[in-house]
Structures are given as structure tokens and as C-alpha cells.
């Protein structure tokens, strides 16, 4: 039971015993005491004075004395202007240390047969280009959410929907057909997703040239864009694809196969995975069937040109296209089909879509349409909307090839980690293989932490140099704090003082208790991150704990402490802090280096 709840229940009991009236524990406000005041938890007394009929100071004093007498976990109380500050006993902090060390899943809840099944969709790439920095934020957020919700006792299904059909896919296919000269990933030594992405950019370049030429002949912008030969050919290729044209389908399978191999390599590098991958080429027909059934039932309508629409004006929105005049599907149609298939495949209690905030309207519409089609889970879907990632010089544009490629970014981060580690003299004494593994861990830790520490709703600017600094609110700083604690524990073991230690309450000092206060809050932070769907809460908690541990490390002797009880307490604190740090960043998908 959380300490806040224990104290709230105890205050409720105290009010009943002292003043003869009951107050519900939920109405009692208990918070962590401000650092500039004495105490660990604070009870707001003002709401209770209506019952006590006494001033806040007297009411707080009486309740505090009652609690200290009745609750063994409390050692003292003090009332300041209507705020009752309660100090926990040193024995309580010994127990916190013991739990954080001995409980394998300290701070986490375990799923059982009654747990909710939460499906989380993330990544959702197109097969016409490699993954880029924007995908990285999506993937890291989705994967972290899966771990946070798992730590909160949910069953998890991690899923990916691959956008493997549509006009944008045909653009890459057509450009390769015209300009590729039979190039394959193996023949030119290039990852398949990069090869296909290059032809998507090539299509845009050639298409713009055609549009400019037609405009020079007197066409308007709209006419030129519509009549450009390349665009007409791409549209014809899409129609052939939907008609199961053998030649187009074989080209599509070959090029998508190249892309999937490239994606898998990138996912592996980032340390993320999926339990189930869906493909829009499989789901769009289901969605199309549902739309046509909705049309038949009068839930949608057809315009004169043959296109099918949903009228959402009664819902405060506008009209939404569901099938084009040539009968081809749009994204909304595909998402309807994908949703039905998923709920057929799994007994989902909660569906979370990790998709950027430019799609807020899309998911608002999807929820309404699913509900209109009779799916009871339509209104309950969750759109985890996040802000875009920008660079110091602005936004990225895939068609123009001005994106930060995910593979290149990770490689550059590893290079930066290597250079910075060498410049500050870290990793001395490690073999080259061991050092390279640490560079990888530091690089990915820096990347993940820099992205996940930001409130997901906010647009963020990614700066690689800032992210990999060993000081400040960065992944490497948290990782270094962990490695520093591990170094203490190794040296203690080498000195024969690392095993079977016991913490002594009488020898605990304030600086150690400050760290333990932070460790005690770990289960609360995990629960709140699950409620808010916010990896940022855990990232910034890890930074706070790392800061407190480092302050303790600088201020206190540990292995050279002459008082054996104090020394053992501090070694135990190193173990508790390092384990809690490791659990915290596990929810962010970050590895910890054992040596730095």
C-alpha cells in the first residue's frame, strides 16, 4: 500500500477518534513534504478544522501526536500554519532499502488472468522510404508505453501496421522501373529500405520537372500536376495493383521485401520489437467491405462521381471521403478494416494508437465511424498524440530527401559517444570489443533519453550534441551514475564486504535518507506514468535520482568510512539506488553499462 494512502487512512481514523466525526480518506490531502521543510509527508489540515472546531495549529498538533503514537512508521510530527509535517522513522527507510533490493519487481505490478489486454500500435511506416527521426520518436514512445503499461500490471500486445500499398508506394516502384537499371540491395551494397527510398525521391524530382515543363506550355498548376505523365502512370499502376495485375504485384512484393529486411535491421538496432505486424494490403479490403455495407445500410452516401462519403456534420465535423470515385481506398478505409481484424484476433480491452498530432482529426473521425458501424469499442480507442521532431534548421521533408535517416543518426551517435568517451578518459581498461558495446549503449541511451524526457505532446528539437553530454539531464549522465554505483559494489565485493550486509537504522544519516525518499517514490512514479501515458515522468525521475545519488557519492565516504555500520548502510544504498535506476530506465528501453 502506498505511504500516502496509509497516512490518509490513519488521519481518517484519528479524526474519528479525536473529534467523533468521520472523514473519508479520499478527502484527506497527503503530499510529499517540500524540501525546505522538515518532514517526509505533509497533511493539509484546513479541511479538518470544520470538524475539530479548533484552529489549524491545534488540530494539526493533536492529529500528529495521535499518529506518532499509533503508527510505528512515524517518528515525529510538526504543524506549520495548517500543514502537518510527518517524519518517517529510520526503521521505515531500512525497510524501503530492503524492498528495493530484494523485490525483483520493486515498483512494478504483475499481470494476472484479470489484467486488461492493451494493444499499442506504433511505427506504422510506409514501404516507400527508410525510417527517419520522426519514426524514431514514434517507435521509442510506443515501445516505452508498452513497458510502462506492463509495469502497471497490464497484458500487452505490441503491434505495427505497415502502409504497404497506395499511390506513394507506386511512385517508388515506377521510378525504380524507369531509372533503376535492375539495381538490387545486394548488387549495389545498399540497405533495401534506403534503395527504395532513393527512388521515391527520384520520382518527386522527375515529376516536378514534368510539372514545370507543362506549366511553361501554359497549363495551370492544378492542370500540370494532374496531367504530368509520371503521375498518370503511378495512378494507373495503383489501379493495376488493386486489380491484382501479376506483373505489378510481383514488382511490389520484391521491393517491399527489400524494405522489410531494412526495417527489421533498424528495429533490432533500436532494441524494439512487435508481437504482431499487420499490412494494409491485407486490411484495406476488409475496410472496403465494411464501408460498402455501411453504404447499403444508409450510414454513408454515394456522390454522383461514384465516390463514397460519411456525413459527420451532426457530430460537429465535416464530410469524410471513404472510397474514391475509381473505387480505391483511403487511409480511413484501411484503418476501419485493421481495427476490425485486430479485435477479431485479440480480446482487446484498450487500443492505443501512437500517431503524431497532425492526425488528431483522423482519429476523431475513425472513432465516430467505428461507433457508427456498430463496433462498441469505437468510442474507447485512444489516440496517443505526440508532437513532431524538428531539427535546429527546421522540419524534415521525405519527398525532397531532407530527412534525418534513422540508421545514419544511430551511427553518428555511436561515433559521437566514442569521441566524447575518449576525450574525457572514460572506458580505460576495457577491451576494444567491450568499449564498442559501451559506446553503443551510451549512444542509444542518449538518443532514447533525449527524446523520451520531453512531454510527448510537445514539438521538440533534436540536438545530437546536447543529447550525449555526460553532464546535465541526459541519458549518459544517468548511465554514468549507475556505473559509478556498480563500481562501488564491485570494489566492496573485492574487499570482502559486499555480501550479506544489513542496514542499521541508528546509523542512517540525512543525506542517505534523501536518496531513499526518491527511491520510495519509484512505485508512485510508475503508476502515474501509466495513468498519464508519459515516459517523460520516468525519465525525469531517473535524472532526479541520479542527481541525488551523485550528491551523496560526493559528500559521503563509502568504502573508506571507518564506522562499519555507516559503511554498510552506504553500500546498501548504492545497491538500492542502482537497481532502482536500472528498473526506471528499463521502462524507457534503455540499457545500463556495468562499467564506464
N, C-alpha and C positions, 0 to 999 in steps of 0.2 A: 504494500500500500504506500502511495506517495506520502512524503512527510507533510505536505500541505493539507492533505485530506485527514491524516491522523490528528494534526493540530486543530483543524476545523471541527472535527468530531469532539475533541476534548474541550474546546471552547464552548461548544453547544451544551455539553454535559455540565460544564462549570456554571454557565448562565442559569441552567435549570436548578442546580444545587444551591447557588448563592441567592438567586432572586425569585425562585419559584415560578418562573415562566420559561417556556421553551422557545428556541430559535433554531431554525433549520440550518444544518452545516453549510448548505449551498449558499446561504445568505451571509456567511462569515468570510470576509476577505483576508486571505493569508498570502503574503508575498515574501520573496527573499529580501532580507534587510539591506538597505543601502550601505555601500562600503564605507561611507564616512560616519556610520553609526555603529555602536556596539550591539552585537547580537547576530543571529543567523536568520531568523524568520520574524516577520512583523505582522501583527494582527491590528486591523483598523477597528478602534474601539467606538467611534462615534455612533454607529447604528445601534449599539447595545445600550447606550445611556437612556434611551426611551424606556427600556425595561428596568434597568438598575435604579433609575431616578436619582442618580448621583453624577457628579461631574466626571469628565473623561479620565482625568488622572487617577481619581479614587477607584473608578470602575476598573481601569487597567491594572492598578496595583492589586486589587482583590482577585481578579481573574488570574493574574500572573502568579500570585502566591499559591492559589489553588492548583494551578497546572504544575508548578515545580514540585509540589508535594505529591501529586498523583501520578505524574509521568516520569519514569526513570530516565527517559532520553533527554530531559531538560535539566540544566544545572542552575540557571538563574533567569530573572526577568527584570525589565526596566521599562517604565512608561514615560514617554516624552510627548507632551501635547496631544494626547489622544491616540498615540500609537504605542502598542505594547510590543516591545522587542524581546524575543525569546532566544536564549543561548542554549545550544545543544551541548550535552555532556561530551567529554573526551571519549568516554566509552562508546558513545554513538559513532564517533568518527573512526574508531577502531573497527567497528562493525562494517562501516561503509568500505573501508580499505579491504577487509576480508572478503566482502561480497564481490567487489570489483575485480579481485584477483582470482577467487575460487570459482565464481559462477561463470561457466563457459560462455553463456549468452547474456552477461550482465547488461541490462538496459534494453534487451530485446524480448519480444514475446514470440511464442512458438505457435504455429498454425496447428489446428486440430480439425476434426470432421465437421465442426460447426463454423469454421472460419469462412469468410467471404472469399470468393474467387474474383480477383481483379485482373482484367486483361488490359495491358498497356501497349498501345501502338506507337512505335517510334521508328525513325529512319525515313521510311516512305520515299525512297529515291526514284528518280527516273532513269531508265536504261539508255539515255542518250548522252550521259556525261558522268564523270567520276564524282565521288563525294568531295564536298568542299567545306570551308569553315562553317558555313551555315548548317550543313548536315551534322558537323561535329557537335555544335551546341544542342541540336535536336537529339542526337544519339546519346550524348552524355547525360542530358536531362532525363530522357526516358529510362536509361539503364539505372541511373541513380534512384529514380522514383520506384523502380521495381524492387530495389534493395531496401529502401526506406519503408515501403509498404509491407515487404516481407518481414522486416524487423518489428513491425507493428502487428504481427500475427496473422497476416493475410496469406492466402494461397495466391500465387502469381502465375500469369501466363504472359510471356513477353512475345509480342508479335510485330511483324513487319508487313506492310503492303507495298509491293513493288509496282510502280507505274510503268508497265512494260508494253503499253500499246498507246496509240494516239498519233496525232499529226507530228508531234515533236520527235517521236521515235522514227517515224518515216523520213523525217528530214535527215537524220544521221545515216539511215540506210541508203537513201537516194544519193547523198553526197559520196558515200563510200563506193557505191555502184559506178558513179560517174568519174570520180577522181582517185579512187583508191588503188587502182592497178593491182588488185588481188592481195594487198598487204594484209598480213595476219599478225597477231601479237608475237608469235614465235619467229616469223620471218624478219620482223624489224626490231625484236627485242624490247617491246613496249607492253606495259600492262594493258589488258583488253579494255578496261573502262576508260583509260586515257586515249587509246586509239579511237574508240567510238566518239568520245567527246571532241576530239580534234576535228572530226568530220561534221559534227553539229555546228561547230564554229565556222567551218569551211562553207557549209550550206548558207549560213547567215551572210557571209562575205559575198558569195556569188549572187545570192538573192538581192542584196542591197544594190549590187552593180546593175542587175537587170531592172530593178525598180527605177534607178537613176536614169538609165537609158530610155525607158518608156516615158518617164516624165519629161525628158528632153525632147521627145517627139510630140508633146502637147497633152499627155494624159494628166489627170488629177492624181493626187497622192493615193486616194482610195482606188481609183481605176488601175493604176500601175501596180499596187500591191496585190490586187485581185487577179490581174491578168499576167503577172510575171510567170513565165513558163515553169520555173522551178517549183513555185508554189502549186501550180495546177498539177504538176506531176506528183508532188507529195500527197495532194488530196486524192488523186487517182490511186496512188499506192495504198492509202488508208482504206479506200473502198474495196480494193482487191483483197487486202488483208482481212477485212470483215467478211468478205465472200469466200474466205479460205482458199485463195489462189495459191497453188502449190509452190510456185517459184518464189513469191513474196514471203510466204510462210517459212520456207527453208532459209532464206536470207535472214529473216527475223530471228529464227532460232539460233543460227550460227552467231550473229552479232550479239544477241542477248547472252549467249553462253560465255562469250569473251568478257562481257561486263560483269556477270555474276562471279566469275573467278576473281576479277579485280576487286569487287566489293568484299568478298569473303576475306581476302588478304588484308584489306583495310580494317574491317571489323576485328579481325584477330589482333592486329597491331594495337588497336584502341582498347582491346580487352573487353569487348562487349559481345553479346550473343542473343539469339532468339529461340523461343520454343516452337514457333510456328511461323512460316512465311506464306503469305497469300500473294496471288498475282492477279492484277486487274484483268488480264486476258482470260482468266477463269471466272471472274466475278461479274464482269460487265453484262454478260448475257442474262444472269440471274436478275440483276438490277433492271435490265431492259424488259424482262418478262413481268416484273412487279409493276413497272411504270405502265405497260400496256394493259395489265389487269386493272390498275387504278383508273386508266382512261375508260375502260369498259364499264367500270363501276361508277363513273361520273365524278371521280375525285380529281381528275385532271381534265384538260381540254386540248383539242387539236385546232391549230390555226389553218388558214386557207393554204399555206405553203406546205402543209403536212407535218410541221414541227409540233411537238407535244410540250405543254406548259402546265405549271401549277400556279394557281391564283392564290397568293398569300396576303392579299390586301386586307382581309379581315383580321389577320394576325399582326397588322401594322407594318408589313413588309411590302415587297412589290411582286411582280410575276417572275417565275423562275423557269428557264429552259431545261427540259429533261431529255428530249430527243431532238436532234437536228432535223431539218427538212429532208435530208437524204437518209434518215433513219439511224445515223451513227449516234453513239452515246457520248455524254459529257461526264465530267468527274462526279457530279452529284449522282447520276445514274449508277455509276460504278460503286460509289460508297454505300448506296442503298443495298445493292447486291452483296457487297462484302459484309455489311452488318448482319444481314440475314444468315449468311453462311456461318459466320462466327458464332452466332447464338444457337445455331443448329449443332455446331461442333463442340461447344463447351457450355456448361451451366453457369454462365457469367452473371455475377451479381453487380459488377460495376465495370463500365467500359470507359477507359481514359484514352483520348486521342492527344498525342503530343505533336502539335502543329503550330506554326508561327501565327502571330496575331493578325497577319494580313488575311487570314482565313476565318476570322471571327464570324463574319456574316454567313459563310459557307456552313459552319457547324450549327448555327442558329437555324438555318433553313433545313439542314439534314434532320435535326431533332424534330421539327414540326412535321416533315414529310413522313418520317418513320412512324410517328404517332398517328398521322392521318391514314397510313396504310394498315393500321391496326396492331402495330408492334408495341406492346405495353412498356418495353424498355426504351422506347424512343425518347421520351422526355427526360430520362435519367442519365443519358450519356454525358460525359464530362469532356469538355474541350480544355486541355491544359495549354493555354495560350501563352506564348513567350515572345519576347522582343527579338528583333533582328540583331545580328552581329555585324558591326561595321569595322572598317579599318581606319587608321588615323587619316587616310586620304579619301574616305567616303565609302559608298556601298559597292557591292560586287555585282557584275553582270555576266551571267553564264554565256549568253549568245555572243558576246564580244570577247569572251575568253579572259575577262578581267576578274577572275576569281582566285581565292587562295586555295589551292588544291590541298586536300587533307593529307595525302601521302607526303607531299613536299613539305608541308608545315611540320609534321611529326619529325621528318628527317632533319629539318633545320633546328627544331627544338633540341633534338639529341646532340647536334653539333654545338649548339649554344651551351647546353649543360656540360658537355665535355670541356669546352674552353673555360667556362666560369669555374668549374671544379678545379681545374689545373691551376688557374690563376690565383685561387685562394688557398691552394695547397691541400685540398681535401683528397681523400681516397688514396693517400700514400700508403704503400704496403700491400695494396691489393694487386692480384694478378690482372693482366690485361683483360681477360675474359670477365672476371668479377667486376672490374671497373666499368666495362662496357654495359654490363647489366644494370649497374647502378645509374649510369648516365641515362639509360632507357627509362628506368623507374622515375628518376628525377624529372626528365623531360615530360613524360606523360602525367606525372603528378602536378607539375607546374601548369600544364595545359588544362587539365581537368579542374583543378582547384580555381584557377583564374576565371574560368567560365562559370563554375557552379557556385562560387561565392557571391555572385551578383543576383539580386532579386530577379527571378525568371521573367517577370512582367516587363522589366526594363530593357530598352535597347542598350547594347553595350559596345564599347570599342575595345577590340583585342589588340594588346601590345605585347608581342613575344618577349621583348627585353625586360619589361616590368614583371612579367609572369614568373620568370625563372630566377629572380633575385633571392639570395639566401637570407635576406633580412626583410622585415615587414610582413604584411598579410599575404603570404604566398605559400604555395604548396611545398617548395623546398625548405622553407622555414619550419613548417610543421613536421616534415620528414626528418629534418636535422635534429629537431627536439626529441623525436622518437629514438633516432640512432644514438643520440647522446645518452639517453636513459639506458638503452641497451648496452652501451659501453660500460656504464657504471655496474650493471648487473653482471656482465662478463668478468670484470675485474674483481667483483666481490666473490664470485664463484672460484676464480683462480686463487683468491686468498683464503678459500675455505670457509667463507662466511655467507654464502649465498643461499643455502638450503635450510628449510625448516625454521625460518625466523618467525618470531612473534612480535606483534606490535604492543607497546606498553602505553597505556592511556596516560599515566602520570608524566611520561617523558615527551608527550606531544607538545609542540610549540605552535604559536600563532601562524607562522609562515607555512608550516605543513598543513595546518587546518584550512588555510586559504585555498590551497590546491585541492584539498579534499572536498571543500564546498563545491568547487567546479565539477569534480568527478561525480558528486552526489546528484548534480543536476542532469547528468547524461540521459537517464531514462526519460526525464521530463522533456528534454530537447528532442529526443527521438519521437516521442508521442506527438509533440507539437508539430514537428516537421511532417509527420504523416497526416495530421489534420489539415495543415496549410498546403501540403504538397510542395514543400520548399527545401531543396537541398542546401540553399544558402544558409538556413538556420544552423545546419550541422557544420558546414564549412567554417562559419564564423565562430561557432562554439569550439571547434578544434583549434582555431587560432588563439582564442582566449585561454584555453587550457595549456597550449604550448607556451604562451607568454608567461603564464603563472608558474609553470614548471621551470622555465629558464630563469625566472627571477629567484625562485627557491634554490636552484642549482648554483647561481652566482652568490647568493647570500649565506648559504649554509655549507659547512663541511659535511661530507658524506662518509666516504671510506676512511678519511683521516680523523674523523670525530673520535675523541678519546672516551667519551661516555658511551658504553656499549648499547644501552637501551636507546639512546638518541640515534646512534649509528644504524641500528637495526630498523628503527622506525623509518628513517630516511631511505634506506634500501627498499623497504616495503613500499614506500611512497613512489619511488622510481618505477617499481613494478606495476603499481596500480595506475599511475599516470600513463605509462607507455602502452599498457593493454587497452586503456580507455581511448587513447588517441588512435590506436590501430583499429578498434571497433568503429570509431566515429568515421574515419576516412574510408573504411570498407564500404559504408553506405554510399560513398561518392565514387566507388570503383577505383580507388587509389591504392596502390601498393606502398608498403613501407620498406625502406632499405635497412638491413640489420647493421650495416657498417657505413660510415661516411667519413 
